[in-house]
Amino acid sequence: MEADERRFLAPFAQKSGDSRGRKYVEASHDYRTEFQRDRARIIHSRAFRRLEYKTQVFLNGTGDHLRTRLTHSIEVASISRTIARALSLNEDLAEAIALAHDLGHSPFGHSGEEMLAECMREHGGFDHNQQSARVVELLEAAYPNFPGLNLTFEVREGLRKHQAFYDPPVAGAEKYRCPSLEAQVANLADEITYYSHDLDDAVDFEILSPAQLEENAVWRGSLESVAARHPEVREPDLHKLIIRDIIDVQVRDVVTTSADTIANAGVQSADDVRRQPVPLICYSEKLLEANRALRRFLYKNVYYHPRVAEVNRLACEMLRSVFEAYVVTPGLLGDQATKRIESEGLHRTICDYIAGMTDRYLLEEHARLKRV
């Protein structure tokens, strides 16, 4: 399989056989590449299973077909593979990063992240990207000989999104600005997924009217395209076709724009990519502007909609209450978590514990603590 990668993948793709390896040395596997092993470790982790009960946008449990962090992650992985395949990149690496990218997300979606960051404001802060890396490097306890999942350098690199500089795998080497193309693919696939599927869920949740939707250029363009191809289609099928078209437009744009950008940069290896001043996986300027407008549209009409914001506000107040209760009485955390207080500090230990909770468990814990 490693030989096939060298024959069939682009020269600038990250090859499994060229991995910088793992922090703790392990023997290679007889019939799985390093990135295939990483993908399996992520899927079999407890943190991955908990994503099923963590909110994406709409509080978990409020609708049978609304996205959760788990379905979101699977959808990001699917789009990552499509883009990676089209660009002759390493699909296994892109998928592994995509599957792991939200392992550190707190309960109650972005509102929960903001509340946990507020609780940690004077104690090192909280960011779900950094927390995802923390989960796979420290918090998962799946192996007797080392903490975390001991993933390859390349997957861990891909989880450290939005950094100005990346730390090199070898001490003393220069820091660099860009991760692998596969990491860049997973990053944009995340955006494509939540742009389109948050819109889809909002329509299903009946908080967006047709008139509101047609104000947005991305939606309007796909509506016109779908109407031209399928003039007979009406709701509820119409918006599903529009969402599919939005995703297709976004993926096609990223593939064609990135192919040109990669060719113009002249990169010939994965390390050439890392030496670039800016990412090479990107939207066209036209779509980038349209997506910025779509992002503003989502914040205005979906994320801050009263039916979403009020429920999340109440849930986040519960999160704050649980956090404060643990600060006052650390013993409430239980024996396994309290063991880490000495090495990690009280507030970071509490943060790790709450970030790992599902929505359901945090609600149950809030109710339990009220009775204590």
C-alpha positions as CSV (number, residue, x, y, z in Angstrom):
1,M,0.0,0.0,0.0
2,E,2.9,2.4,0.7
3,A,4.3,1.5,-2.7
4,D,0.9,2.2,-4.3
5,E,0.8,5.6,-2.6
6,R,4.2,6.5,-4.1
7,R,3.0,5.4,-7.6
8,F,-0.5,7.0,-7.6
9,L,-0.5,10.0,-5.3
10,A,0.8,13.4,-6.3
11,P,4.4,14.3,-5.4
12,F,3.2,16.9,-2.9
13,A,0.9,14.4,-1.1
14,Q,1.8,13.2,2.4
15,K,2.9,9.6,2.0
16,S,2.3,7.1,4.8
17,G,5.8,5.8,4.4
18,D,7.3,9.3,5.0
19,S,5.4,9.9,8.3
20,R,7.4,11.5,11.0
21,G,6.1,8.7,13.2
22,R,4.6,8.6,16.7
23,K,5.8,10.2,19.9
24,Y,6.0,6.7,21.4
25,V,7.7,4.2,19.1
26,E,5.5,1.3,17.9
27,A,6.2,-1.5,15.4
28,S,4.5,-1.0,12.0
29,H,1.4,-3.0,11.2
30,D,1.5,-5.8,8.6
31,Y,-1.5,-4.7,6.5
32,R,-2.4,-1.2,7.5
33,T,-0.6,2.1,6.8
34,E,0.2,4.5,9.6
35,F,-2.7,6.8,8.7
36,Q,-5.2,3.9,8.4
37,R,-4.2,2.9,11.9
38,D,-4.8,6.4,13.1
39,R,-8.2,6.5,11.6
40,A,-9.1,3.3,13.3
41,R,-7.8,4.5,16.7
42,I,-10.0,7.7,16.4
43,I,-13.1,5.8,15.4
44,H,-12.7,3.3,18.3
45,S,-12.0,6.0,20.9
46,R,-14.5,6.9,23.6
47,A,-14.2,10.6,22.7
48,F,-15.4,9.8,19.2
49,R,-18.4,7.8,20.4
50,R,-19.4,10.7,22.7
51,L,-19.8,13.0,19.7
52,E,-23.2,11.3,19.1
53,Y,-24.6,13.2,22.1
54,K,-23.0,16.6,21.5
55,T,-24.8,19.5,20.0
56,Q,-23.8,20.8,16.5
57,V,-26.1,23.9,16.4
58,F,-29.5,22.7,17.6
59,L,-29.6,21.2,21.1
60,N,-29.0,17.5,21.0
61,G,-32.3,15.6,21.2
62,T,-34.6,18.3,19.8
63,G,-35.0,16.7,16.4
64,D,-34.4,13.2,15.0
65,H,-32.7,14.4,11.8
66,L,-30.6,17.3,13.1
67,R,-26.9,17.1,13.0
68,T,-24.8,16.1,16.0
69,R,-21.0,16.5,16.4
70,L,-20.7,12.8,15.3
71,T,-22.7,13.2,12.1
72,H,-21.0,16.4,11.3
73,S,-17.6,14.8,11.7
74,I,-18.6,11.9,9.4
75,E,-19.8,14.4,6.8
76,V,-16.5,16.4,7.0
77,A,-14.6,13.1,6.5
78,S,-16.7,12.3,3.4
79,I,-16.1,15.7,1.8
80,S,-12.4,15.5,2.8
81,R,-12.0,12.2,0.9
82,T,-13.7,13.6,-2.2
83,I,-11.4,16.7,-2.4
84,A,-8.3,14.7,-1.5
85,R,-9.1,12.1,-4.1
86,A,-9.6,14.7,-6.8
87,L,-6.3,16.3,-6.0
88,S,-4.4,13.0,-5.7
89,L,-3.7,13.5,-2.0
90,N,-3.7,11.0,0.8
91,E,-7.4,10.3,1.5
92,D,-6.6,8.3,4.7
93,L,-4.7,11.2,6.3
94,A,-7.4,13.7,5.3
95,E,-10.1,11.5,6.7
96,A,-8.3,10.8,10.0
97,I,-7.9,14.5,10.6
98,A,-11.5,15.2,9.7
99,L,-12.8,12.5,12.0
100,A,-10.7,13.8,14.9
101,H,-11.2,17.5,14.4
102,D,-14.0,18.0,16.9
103,L,-13.0,15.4,19.6
104,G,-12.3,18.3,22.0
105,H,-15.6,20.1,21.4
106,S,-17.5,21.0,24.6
107,P,-21.2,20.2,25.1
108,F,-23.8,22.6,23.8
109,G,-21.9,23.5,20.6
110,H,-20.2,26.9,20.1
111,S,-22.2,28.4,22.9
112,G,-20.8,25.8,25.3
113,E,-17.3,26.5,23.9
114,E,-17.7,30.3,24.6
115,M,-18.9,29.6,28.1
116,L,-16.1,27.2,28.9
117,A,-13.6,29.8,27.5
118,E,-15.1,32.4,29.8
119,C,-14.7,30.0,32.8
120,M,-11.1,29.5,31.9
121,R,-10.3,33.1,30.9
122,E,-7.8,33.5,33.7
123,H,-6.6,29.9,33.7
124,G,-5.1,29.4,30.2
125,G,-8.4,29.7,28.2
126,F,-10.2,27.0,26.1
127,D,-10.2,26.4,22.4
128,H,-11.8,23.2,21.0
129,N,-9.0,22.8,18.4
130,Q,-6.3,22.7,21.1
131,Q,-8.6,20.5,23.1
132,S,-8.9,18.0,20.3
133,A,-5.1,17.7,20.2
134,R,-5.2,17.4,24.0
135,V,-7.7,14.5,23.8
136,V,-5.6,12.4,21.4
137,E,-2.3,13.2,23.1
138,L,-3.2,12.9,26.8
139,L,-6.8,12.3,27.8
140,E,-7.8,9.2,26.0
141,A,-6.7,6.2,28.0
142,A,-6.7,3.3,25.5
143,Y,-3.2,1.8,25.9
144,P,-1.1,0.7,28.9
145,N,2.3,2.0,27.7
146,F,1.4,5.6,26.9
147,P,-1.2,8.3,27.3
148,G,-3.6,9.3,24.5
149,L,-3.9,7.5,21.2
150,N,-0.2,8.0,20.1
151,L,-1.3,9.2,16.6
152,T,1.2,10.1,13.9
153,F,2.8,13.6,13.8
154,E,0.8,14.4,10.6
155,V,-2.6,13.8,12.1
156,R,-1.7,15.8,15.3
157,E,-0.4,18.5,13.0
158,G,-3.8,18.7,11.3
159,L,-5.6,19.1,14.6
160,R,-3.7,22.3,15.4
161,K,-5.7,24.6,13.3
162,H,-5.5,28.4,13.0
163,Q,-1.9,28.6,14.3
164,A,0.4,31.3,13.1
165,F,3.3,28.8,13.2
166,Y,3.6,25.0,13.5
167,D,6.2,23.4,15.7
168,P,8.5,21.1,13.7
169,P,8.7,17.4,14.5
170,V,12.4,17.6,15.2
171,A,13.8,19.8,18.0
172,G,15.8,22.7,16.7
173,A,14.2,22.8,13.2
174,E,12.4,25.8,11.9
175,K,8.8,26.4,12.6
176,Y,6.6,26.6,9.5
177,R,3.3,28.3,8.5
178,C,1.3,25.7,6.7
179,P,0.4,22.1,7.5
180,S,0.0,19.3,4.9
181,L,-2.4,19.7,2.0
182,E,-4.4,17.0,3.6
183,A,-4.8,19.0,6.8
184,Q,-5.8,22.0,4.7
185,V,-8.4,19.9,2.9
186,A,-9.9,18.8,6.2
187,N,-10.0,22.4,7.4
188,L,-12.0,23.7,4.3
189,A,-14.2,20.5,4.3
190,D,-15.2,21.5,7.8
191,E,-16.3,24.9,6.6
192,I,-18.2,23.5,3.6
193,T,-20.0,21.0,5.8
194,Y,-21.2,23.5,8.4
195,Y,-22.1,26.2,5.9
196,S,-24.4,23.7,4.0
197,H,-25.7,21.5,6.8
198,D,-26.4,24.3,9.3
199,L,-28.5,25.8,6.6
200,D,-30.2,22.4,6.0
201,D,-31.0,21.9,9.7
202,A,-32.2,25.5,10.0
203,V,-34.7,24.9,7.2
204,D,-35.8,21.7,8.8
205,F,-36.1,23.5,12.2
206,E,-38.4,26.0,10.4
207,I,-36.5,29.2,11.5
208,L,-35.6,30.4,8.0
209,S,-38.2,31.6,5.6
210,P,-37.9,31.3,1.7
211,A,-37.6,35.1,1.5
212,Q,-34.7,35.2,4.1
213,L,-32.9,32.4,2.2
214,E,-33.2,34.2,-1.1
215,E,-31.4,37.2,0.4
216,N,-28.2,35.1,0.4
217,A,-26.2,34.8,-2.8
218,V,-25.0,31.2,-2.2
219,W,-28.5,29.9,-1.6
220,R,-30.0,32.0,-4.4
221,G,-27.4,30.7,-6.9
222,S,-28.1,27.1,-6.1
223,L,-31.9,27.7,-6.0
224,E,-31.7,29.0,-9.6
225,S,-29.6,26.1,-10.7
226,V,-31.9,23.5,-9.2
227,A,-35.0,25.2,-10.5
228,A,-33.6,25.2,-14.0
229,R,-32.8,21.4,-13.8
230,H,-35.9,20.4,-11.9
231,P,-38.7,22.9,-12.4
232,E,-41.3,20.5,-11.0
233,V,-39.7,20.0,-7.6
234,R,-41.3,21.6,-4.5
235,E,-40.7,21.5,-0.8
236,P,-39.8,19.5,1.2
237,D,-37.6,18.0,-1.6
238,L,-36.5,21.3,-3.1
239,H,-34.2,22.5,-0.2
240,K,-32.5,19.1,-0.1
241,L,-31.5,19.5,-3.7
242,I,-30.4,23.0,-3.1
243,I,-28.1,21.8,-0.2
244,R,-26.6,19.2,-2.4
245,D,-26.0,21.8,-5.1
246,I,-24.3,24.1,-2.6
247,I,-21.9,21.4,-1.5
248,D,-21.2,20.4,-5.1
249,V,-20.5,24.0,-6.1
250,Q,-18.2,24.5,-3.1
251,V,-16.2,21.2,-3.6
252,R,-15.8,21.9,-7.4
253,D,-14.5,25.4,-6.6
254,V,-12.0,24.2,-4.0
255,V,-10.7,21.5,-6.3
256,T,-10.2,23.6,-9.4
257,T,-8.9,26.7,-7.5
258,S,-6.5,24.6,-5.4
259,A,-5.2,22.6,-8.4
260,D,-4.2,25.9,-10.0
261,T,-2.7,27.3,-6.8
262,I,-0.7,24.1,-6.2
263,A,0.6,24.2,-9.8
264,N,1.5,27.8,-9.6
265,A,3.4,27.3,-6.3
266,G,5.5,24.5,-8.0
267,V,5.6,22.4,-4.8
268,Q,7.1,18.9,-5.3
269,S,6.9,17.5,-1.9
270,A,4.8,17.6,1.3
271,D,7.6,19.6,2.9
272,D,7.5,22.1,0.1
273,V,3.9,22.6,1.0
274,R,4.9,23.3,4.7
275,R,7.4,26.0,3.5
276,Q,4.7,28.0,1.7
277,P,3.7,31.4,3.2
278,V,0.0,30.7,2.8
279,P,-2.3,27.7,2.4
280,L,-2.7,26.3,-1.1
281,I,-6.1,24.7,-0.5
282,C,-8.5,27.5,-1.0
283,Y,-11.7,28.9,-2.5
284,S,-11.8,31.3,-5.5
285,E,-12.0,34.9,-4.6
286,K,-15.6,35.1,-5.7
287,L,-16.7,32.1,-3.6
288,L,-14.6,33.3,-0.6
289,E,-16.6,36.6,-0.6
290,A,-19.9,34.7,-1.0
291,N,-19.0,32.4,1.9
292,R,-18.1,35.3,4.1
293,A,-21.6,36.7,3.5
294,L,-23.1,33.3,4.1
295,R,-21.3,33.1,7.5
296,R,-22.7,36.5,8.5
297,F,-26.1,35.3,7.3
298,L,-25.9,32.2,9.5
299,Y,-24.8,34.1,12.6
300,K,-27.6,36.7,12.2
301,N,-30.5,34.4,11.2
302,V,-29.6,31.0,12.7
303,Y,-27.0,31.0,15.5
304,Y,-28.5,34.0,17.2
305,H,-32.1,33.1,16.5
306,P,-34.2,33.2,19.7
307,R,-35.2,29.5,19.4
308,V,-31.5,28.6,19.2
309,A,-29.9,31.2,21.4
310,E,-32.3,31.0,24.4
311,V,-32.0,27.3,24.7
312,N,-28.2,27.4,24.4
313,R,-28.1,30.3,27.0
314,L,-29.9,28.2,29.6
315,A,-27.8,25.2,28.9
316,C,-24.6,27.2,29.2
317,E,-25.7,28.7,32.5
318,M,-25.9,25.1,33.7
319,L,-22.4,24.5,32.4
320,R,-21.1,27.5,34.4
321,S,-22.9,26.2,37.5
322,V,-21.3,22.8,37.2
323,F,-17.9,24.3,36.6
324,E,-18.2,26.5,39.7
325,A,-19.4,23.6,41.8
326,Y,-16.3,21.6,40.9
327,V,-14.0,24.5,41.8
328,V,-15.6,24.7,45.3
329,T,-15.7,20.9,45.8
330,P,-13.1,19.1,43.6
331,G,-14.0,15.8,45.1
332,L,-17.2,15.9,43.0
333,L,-15.1,15.1,40.0
334,G,-14.5,11.5,41.0
335,D,-11.3,9.6,41.8
336,Q,-9.9,9.3,38.2
337,A,-10.2,13.0,37.4
338,T,-9.0,14.3,40.7
339,K,-5.7,12.3,40.2
340,R,-4.8,14.7,37.4
341,I,-5.2,17.9,39.5
342,E,-1.7,17.7,40.9
343,S,-0.1,17.6,37.3
344,E,-2.7,19.6,35.4
345,G,-4.0,22.1,38.0
346,L,-7.6,22.3,39.3
347,H,-9.1,24.5,36.6
348,R,-7.6,22.6,33.7
349,T,-8.7,19.3,35.1
350,I,-12.2,20.6,35.5
351,C,-12.1,22.0,32.0
352,D,-11.0,18.7,30.6
353,Y,-13.7,16.9,32.4
354,I,-16.5,19.2,31.3
355,A,-15.3,19.4,27.7
356,G,-15.5,15.6,27.5
357,M,-19.1,15.6,28.7
358,T,-22.1,15.0,26.4
359,D,-25.0,17.3,26.5
360,R,-27.1,14.7,28.3
361,Y,-24.4,14.0,31.0
362,L,-23.9,17.7,31.8
363,L,-27.7,18.1,32.2
364,E,-27.8,15.1,34.5
365,E,-24.8,16.3,36.4
366,H,-26.3,19.7,36.9
367,A,-29.5,18.1,38.3
368,R,-27.4,15.8,40.6
369,L,-25.3,18.7,42.0
370,K,-28.4,20.7,42.8
371,R,-29.4,17.8,45.1
372,V,-26.0,17.6,46.8
